[in-house]
Structures are given as C-alpha cells and as structure tokens.
C-alpha cells in the first residue's frame, strides 16, 4: 500500500476537491470566530447575543461541530464578529495558458 500525501486533512477525507475546499473554508471561519469570541472574554450568553445566535448554537460553534454550520451561516457570523471578508478567485486556466 502506497502512502498518499494530501494538502489538508479535508482533501484526505472528502470525496471531491470542491467538498474539501468547502470544509477548509468552514474550518477557517469557525476557528477565527471562535478566537474572536474567546478574546471578548464574555459569557456564552453575551457572546451569543453579540453574534445574534442562540447559546446552544454558539456552543456548537465553540465545540467545533462543523457539520452543523454551512459556509453561508458562518459567513453571516463574520459581520457581528467584526471581520471583513474578501473573496479572491484565481484563474487556473489563465495561469496555465
């Protein structure tokens, strides 16, 4: 059996590159939002209030339950968490040509 190397754990466990990318993005957003909440140094109730979500939903976020959050839902939390998001698309076809 040959050892395979992957760029990320998501590439190893997801079925398609698109699914792996979605999980990488969700993971990064969850990590950054969690760090922000921890830096606030407030109760979960107050943090949930700031983010506009329920405390159980915040608990899911803080405990890394990634499958409970869509990419869209996490993007929507970046505003209340005071993040600015930019999307950068690289044209791989143009780079090859």
N, C-alpha and C positions, 0 to 999 in steps of 0.2 A: 504494500500500500504506500503510495507516494504522499509526502506531506504537501498540503496546499497552503499557500500564503494568501492572505486577504488584507486589503487596506484597512478594513474595520471589522469588528465583530458582526455588524449588521450585514456586511457582504457575505459572511460565512453562514448566517442563519436565515436570511431572507431568500425567497425564490427568484426574485428578479432584481436587477440593478435599480429599478425605479422604487421598488419597495424598500430596498436598503437605503436609498437616498432619503426617502420619507422618514424612515426611522432615525437616521443620523440627524436630520433637521429637528425632529421632535425631541430627541435626546438632548441636543444642544440647547434648545429653548427651555426645556424643563430644568436643565442644570442652571442656566442663567437666572431664571425666575426664582428657583429655589434659593440660590445665593442671595438674590435681592431680598427675599422675604426674611432670610436669616439675618441679613445686615440691618433690617428695620428694627430688630430686637423687640418686637411687639408680640402680643399673644396671637395664637392662631385665629381667634375670633376677630381681632383687629386686622390682621393680615388678610383674612378672607373678605372682610368688609372693604378694605382698600382695593382688592382685586375685583370686587363685585361678584364673588362666588360664595358658595356655602362652605362652612367649616369642614364638612366631610369631603367636599371636592378638593379643598386645599390639602387635607390630609392625604388624599390620593396623589396629589402633586408632590408633596414633600416626601412621600414614601416611594416615589419613582414608579408609580403604576402607569407606565407609558401607554399601555393598551386602552386606558380609559380616556385618553386625550387625542383628539385629531390634531393635525397640523394647524388647521383653521382655528380651533379652540385655543391653542397655545399662542398663535399669532395675536388673537384677540386679547390675551392677557398681557401682552407686552406694553400696551398703552398705559393701563393702570399701574404697571410696574415701572413706568418711566423709561422705557427703552425705545430706541429708534431702530427700525429695521430697514435695510436696503437689500434689494434682490439684485444679484449680479449674474447675468447669463453669459456664458462663454460659448461662442460658436465653434464647436469642434470641427465641423466641416470646413469652415473658412481657414482654420489653423492648419489643416492638412493640405489644402489646395495651394 
